[in-house]
């Protein structure tokens, strides 16, 4: 039932959002040279690696050659359109392609990079018995993860010592209460937070525009 629900929603979402995909793709291409999509290897169910899809939000040279696997708020590698895509979470929408392909689900622990999975392999043996997902309880709690890590002296160390272990704990909690109704609840909470955050961003933009208008 879960796989069937994932497939239907992912297919419908890609069809309905296709105009948005085209518009975002054009903005990305106009903003900086390079591909529309960014692919990165992640670890899937039963430790099967796959490539996750997102809209590209960084300049190509640094995107290809960077040594630090984490991106934090204020990173100079992020393009102007990329900053908006990240704040609105629109950069995550291409993951519906991964859902359609059966590599991830709509709800489940966010798929992690292989090198980080290996550091917590025992925990992931339990977690990766099922497909990872686009959103879960950890995604809701750490919606502003990049901003949190940006405040740390060593973002990667903060992520590995505090953030990721807590996300793993929440993933194990999810396995204990996983059900169709619980998944639906997580999806609705995610959409609510997404729309509320988008509304807040628009209000902030208008307020800033109003202040500039008053100044000049």
NORPEJO-V634330 format. One line per field, one symbol per residue. psi: psi as a letter, one per 20 degrees, with the letter a starting at -180 (. if undefined). burial: b if it has 9 or more other C-alpha atoms within 8 Angstrom, else e. Layout:
psi=???
burial=???
This chain:
psi=ggggggggggggghghjhhhggghgghghhhqqrrgqpppprpapkkoqrpqprppjqqgghhhjqhpiqprqjpiiprghhgghghijhiihiihghghijhrrhprppprqghhghhlhggihggjirqrrhqahhhghlhlgghghhiqhnggggghhggghhhgghhhhhhhjprghgghggghhghghghghhgggghhghghhhhhghh.
burial=eeeeebbeebbebbeeeeeeeeeebebbbebeeeebebeebbbbbeeebbebbbbbbbbeebbeeeeeeeebeeeeebbebbbebbebbbbbbbbbbbbbebbbbbbbbbbebbebbeeeeeebbebbeebbbbbbbbbbeeeeebbebbeeeebeebbbeebbbbbbebbbebeeeeeeebbeebbebbeeebeebbeeeeeeeeeeeeeeeeee
